[in-house]
């Protein structure tokens, strides 16, 4: 989905574009195929699962709605096709070997579920960070010019891995987006032992909600925390290097397994966008405030090629 496919002068919804781009990219890398027309079904299935089982924003009755049941049937059929491919990707082979060697660990239904994970792994986190980073960049001409100048030689070289560290301003901008917006805002965990926190008794096994935004907007950690300032992630400030200041991918045993791929994908997409002559439309557009539990930035944000 090259930006060059977008007609000059015709606005396109940025969120939808990035959703397709991320799903196609991750699906191609891990499974060797894009979701194609199944993407809408993936979105319905995944956001229903998140709302019911993780965020708690949807009731269990959502799992009985016909729209969800149709989407679930569609992607299950898609997963079955992937499993039957005579030339499977290594990811598929690894999962099949795991199921055969550890049948108590993974059954057939769980295998089908795992085959779908690559298509939804970044549909909220990566997509929203990219969308919001581009929104901020294109509202800051000086910052955009810095990122564009920095990214141009890396892109011309074919984006070699060893050049990733050269994208210092871009990396700082992405980190500031993750701090400022904190998409993965309230992960849940279970206490391993009894403990007392700020006068509250917590029991082992109790479900906890971790308020990540408390650290990212803490003025003791980040100067003027309500301002969007990528410079805070570069020398000499390096505010993120303070203990407990930033954990966008989680920590310890729960650190995101796809953190490396996510960072590379976000860098490539944002850098590629900066090479095109684009602008937000209408020019006076301002992002509507949104609650992070919705996991989506404003879907009406539009860009246009000039």
C-alpha positions as CSV (number, residue, x, y, z in Angstrom):
1,X,0.0,0.0,0.0
2,X,2.4,2.6,-1.3
3,X,1.5,6.2,-0.5
4,X,1.9,6.7,-4.3
5,X,-1.3,4.8,-4.8
6,X,-3.2,7.6,-3.1
7,X,-4.5,10.0,-5.8
8,X,-3.1,13.5,-5.6
9,X,-5.6,15.9,-4.0
10,X,-7.9,13.1,-2.7
11,X,-8.1,12.9,1.1
12,X,-7.6,9.6,2.8
13,X,-8.3,8.5,6.3
14,X,-4.9,8.0,8.0
15,X,-6.0,5.5,10.6
16,X,-7.5,3.1,8.1
17,X,-4.5,3.4,5.8
18,X,-2.0,2.6,8.6
19,X,-4.2,-0.3,9.9
20,X,-4.0,-1.9,6.5
21,X,-0.3,-1.1,6.1
22,X,0.6,-2.7,9.5
23,X,-1.6,-5.8,9.1
24,X,-0.1,-6.4,5.6
25,X,3.4,-5.8,6.8
26,X,3.3,-8.0,9.9
27,X,1.3,-10.7,8.2
28,X,3.7,-10.9,5.2
29,X,6.7,-11.1,7.5
30,X,5.4,-13.8,9.8
31,X,3.0,-15.8,7.6
32,X,3.8,-14.8,4.1
33,X,0.3,-13.5,3.3
34,X,-1.8,-10.4,3.8
35,X,-5.2,-10.4,5.5
36,X,-6.8,-8.9,2.3
37,X,-10.6,-8.7,2.7
38,X,-10.5,-10.4,6.1
39,X,-9.1,-7.3,7.8
40,X,-12.5,-5.8,8.8
41,X,-13.4,-9.2,10.4
42,X,-10.1,-9.1,12.3
43,X,-10.9,-5.7,13.6
44,X,-14.4,-6.7,14.8
45,X,-13.1,-10.0,16.4
46,X,-10.1,-8.4,18.1
47,X,-11.7,-5.3,19.5
48,X,-14.6,-7.4,20.9
49,X,-12.1,-9.8,22.5
50,X,-10.2,-6.9,24.0
51,X,-13.3,-5.1,25.2
52,X,-14.7,-8.3,26.9
53,X,-11.6,-10.1,28.2
54,X,-9.0,-7.3,28.8
55,X,-10.3,-3.8,29.1
56,X,-13.8,-4.6,30.4
57,X,-15.5,-2.0,28.2
58,X,-17.9,-4.6,26.7
59,X,-20.2,-7.1,28.3
60,X,-20.0,-10.9,27.5
61,X,-23.2,-10.5,25.5
62,X,-21.0,-8.9,22.8
63,X,-19.6,-12.4,22.1
64,X,-23.1,-13.5,21.1
65,X,-23.8,-10.8,18.6
66,X,-24.2,-11.9,15.0
67,X,-21.6,-9.4,13.7
68,X,-19.0,-10.9,16.1
69,X,-20.0,-14.5,15.3
70,X,-19.7,-13.8,11.6
71,X,-16.3,-12.2,12.0
72,X,-15.1,-15.1,14.1
73,X,-16.2,-17.7,11.6
74,X,-14.5,-15.8,8.8
75,X,-11.1,-15.5,10.4
76,X,-11.3,-19.1,11.7
77,X,-11.7,-20.2,8.1
78,X,-8.8,-18.0,7.1
79,X,-6.6,-19.6,9.8
80,X,-7.6,-23.0,8.6
81,X,-6.4,-22.0,5.1
82,X,-3.1,-20.9,6.5
83,X,-2.7,-24.2,8.3
84,X,-3.4,-26.1,5.2
85,X,-0.9,-24.2,3.0
86,X,1.5,-26.8,1.5
87,X,4.4,-24.3,1.8
88,X,3.9,-22.9,5.4
89,X,5.9,-20.1,6.9
90,X,8.4,-20.9,9.6
91,X,6.1,-19.3,12.2
92,X,3.4,-21.9,11.2
93,X,5.9,-24.8,11.4
94,X,7.1,-23.7,14.8
95,X,3.5,-23.6,16.2
96,X,2.6,-27.0,14.7
97,X,5.8,-28.6,16.1
98,X,4.9,-27.1,19.5
99,X,1.4,-28.5,19.4
100,X,2.7,-31.9,18.4
101,X,5.5,-32.0,21.0
102,X,3.5,-30.4,23.8
103,X,-0.2,-31.3,23.3
104,X,-1.1,-30.3,26.9
105,X,0.2,-26.9,26.2
106,X,-1.6,-26.1,22.9
107,X,-4.6,-27.7,21.3
108,X,-5.9,-27.3,17.7
109,X,-8.2,-24.3,18.5
110,X,-5.4,-22.6,20.3
111,X,-3.1,-23.2,17.3
112,X,-5.7,-21.5,15.0
113,X,-5.8,-18.6,17.5
114,X,-2.0,-18.2,17.5
115,X,-2.0,-18.2,13.7
116,X,-4.2,-15.0,13.8
117,X,-2.1,-13.1,16.3
118,X,0.3,-11.5,13.8
119,X,-2.6,-9.8,12.1
120,X,-3.8,-8.1,15.2
121,X,-0.6,-7.7,17.3
122,X,-0.1,-4.1,16.2
123,X,-3.5,-3.0,15.1
124,X,-4.0,-0.8,18.2
125,X,-0.5,-0.1,19.6
126,X,1.6,0.3,16.5
127,X,-1.2,1.8,14.4
128,X,-2.1,4.4,17.0
129,X,1.5,5.4,17.7
130,X,2.2,5.8,14.0
131,X,-1.0,7.7,13.4
132,X,-0.5,10.1,16.3
133,X,3.2,10.6,15.6
134,X,2.4,11.6,12.0
135,X,-0.3,14.0,13.3
136,X,2.2,15.7,15.6
137,X,4.9,15.8,13.0
138,X,2.7,17.4,10.4
139,X,1.6,20.0,12.9
140,X,5.2,20.9,13.6
141,X,7.0,21.9,10.4
142,X,10.4,22.4,12.0
143,X,10.3,18.9,13.7
144,X,9.1,17.4,10.4
145,X,12.0,18.9,8.6
146,X,14.5,17.5,11.1
147,X,13.0,14.0,10.8
148,X,12.8,14.2,7.0
149,X,16.5,15.2,6.7
150,X,17.6,12.5,9.1
151,X,15.5,9.8,7.4
152,X,16.4,10.5,3.8
153,X,19.9,9.0,3.7
154,X,18.7,5.9,5.7
155,X,15.8,5.3,3.3
156,X,18.1,5.8,0.2
157,X,20.4,3.1,1.6
158,X,17.4,0.7,1.8
159,X,16.9,1.1,5.6
160,X,19.8,-1.2,6.7
161,X,19.5,-2.3,10.4
162,X,22.9,-0.8,11.3
163,X,21.5,2.7,10.3
164,X,18.6,2.5,12.7
165,X,20.6,4.3,15.4
166,X,21.0,7.3,13.1
167,X,17.3,8.1,13.4
168,X,17.7,9.9,16.7
169,X,15.1,12.6,16.3
170,X,12.6,10.2,14.8
171,X,13.1,7.8,17.7
172,X,12.7,10.6,20.2
173,X,9.5,11.7,18.5
174,X,8.0,8.2,18.6
175,X,9.0,7.8,22.3
176,X,7.3,11.2,23.0
177,X,4.2,10.0,21.3
178,X,4.1,6.9,23.5
179,X,4.7,9.0,26.6
180,X,2.2,11.8,25.7
181,X,-0.6,9.6,24.5
182,X,0.1,6.4,26.5
183,X,-2.0,4.1,24.3
184,X,-1.3,1.0,26.4
185,X,-2.5,2.9,29.5
186,X,-4.1,0.4,31.9
187,X,-2.6,-3.1,31.7
188,X,-3.8,-5.6,34.3
189,X,-1.7,-7.8,36.5
190,X,-2.2,-10.2,39.4
191,X,-0.3,-9.7,42.7
192,X,2.1,-12.6,43.5
193,X,2.3,-11.9,47.2
194,X,0.5,-9.8,49.9
195,X,1.8,-6.2,50.2
196,X,0.8,-2.8,51.3
197,X,0.8,0.1,48.8
198,X,0.3,3.7,50.0
199,X,-1.8,2.4,52.9
200,X,-3.8,-0.1,50.8
201,X,-3.6,-3.8,51.6
202,X,-3.1,-5.9,48.4
203,X,-3.7,-9.7,48.6
204,X,-1.9,-12.3,46.6
205,X,-3.9,-13.1,43.5
206,X,-5.8,-9.8,43.5
207,X,-6.2,-8.2,40.1
208,X,-4.5,-4.9,39.7
209,X,-4.8,-2.2,37.1
210,X,-1.5,-0.4,36.4
211,X,-2.0,3.3,35.6
212,X,0.9,3.8,33.2
213,X,-0.1,7.5,32.6
214,X,0.7,8.3,36.2
215,X,4.4,8.0,35.4
216,X,4.4,9.5,31.9
217,X,2.7,12.7,33.2
218,X,4.6,12.9,36.5
219,X,6.4,16.3,36.7
220,X,9.0,14.8,39.0
221,X,10.1,12.7,36.0
222,X,9.2,14.8,33.0
223,X,9.6,18.6,32.9
224,X,6.4,20.2,31.7
225,X,4.7,16.8,31.2
226,X,1.6,18.2,29.4
227,X,3.7,19.5,26.5
228,X,4.7,17.5,23.5
229,X,8.5,17.8,23.5
230,X,10.6,15.1,21.8
231,X,13.8,16.8,23.0
232,X,13.2,15.3,26.4
233,X,14.3,11.9,25.0
234,X,17.7,13.2,23.7
235,X,20.9,14.4,25.4
236,X,21.4,16.2,27.6
237,X,17.9,15.8,29.0
238,X,17.4,12.0,28.6
239,X,14.4,12.1,31.0
240,X,13.3,8.6,30.1
241,X,16.4,7.1,31.6
242,X,15.2,7.7,35.1
243,X,14.1,4.6,37.0
244,X,10.4,4.0,36.4
245,X,9.9,6.8,33.9
246,X,9.1,4.9,30.8
247,X,7.9,1.3,30.2
248,X,5.9,1.5,26.9
249,X,6.5,-2.2,26.2
250,X,5.9,-3.4,29.8
251,X,8.6,-4.9,32.0
252,X,10.1,-8.1,33.3
253,X,8.3,-11.3,32.2
254,X,5.5,-9.3,30.6
255,X,7.7,-7.3,28.3
256,X,6.2,-7.2,24.8
257,X,7.6,-10.0,22.6
258,X,7.2,-7.8,19.5
259,X,8.9,-4.7,20.8
260,X,11.8,-5.0,18.4
261,X,9.6,-5.5,15.4
262,X,7.2,-2.7,16.5
263,X,10.1,-0.2,16.8
264,X,11.5,-1.1,13.4
265,X,8.0,-1.0,11.8
266,X,7.1,2.4,13.3
267,X,10.5,3.9,12.2
268,X,10.1,2.6,8.7
269,X,6.5,3.8,8.3
270,X,7.1,7.2,9.8
271,X,10.3,7.8,7.8
272,X,8.6,6.8,4.6
273,X,5.8,9.1,5.1
274,X,8.1,12.1,5.6
275,X,9.5,11.5,2.0
276,X,6.1,12.3,0.5
277,X,4.5,15.7,0.0
278,X,1.6,15.4,2.4
279,X,-0.5,17.6,4.7
280,X,-3.4,17.2,7.1
281,X,-6.7,18.2,5.7
282,X,-8.5,20.4,6.5
283,X,-5.5,22.5,7.6
284,X,-7.5,23.7,10.7
285,X,-8.2,20.1,11.8
286,X,-7.5,19.4,15.5
287,X,-7.4,15.9,17.0
288,X,-10.4,15.2,19.1
289,X,-9.7,14.0,22.6
290,X,-10.1,10.3,23.1
291,X,-10.0,7.9,26.0
292,X,-7.2,5.4,25.8
293,X,-9.6,2.5,26.6
294,X,-11.1,3.0,23.1
295,X,-7.6,2.1,21.7
296,X,-8.3,4.3,18.6
297,X,-7.2,7.8,17.7
298,X,-9.8,9.9,15.8
299,X,-10.7,7.8,12.7
300,X,-11.6,11.0,10.8
301,X,-8.0,12.3,10.7
302,X,-7.3,12.8,7.0
303,X,-4.2,13.4,5.0
304,X,-3.9,14.4,1.3
305,X,-1.1,14.1,-1.2
306,X,-0.1,17.4,-2.8
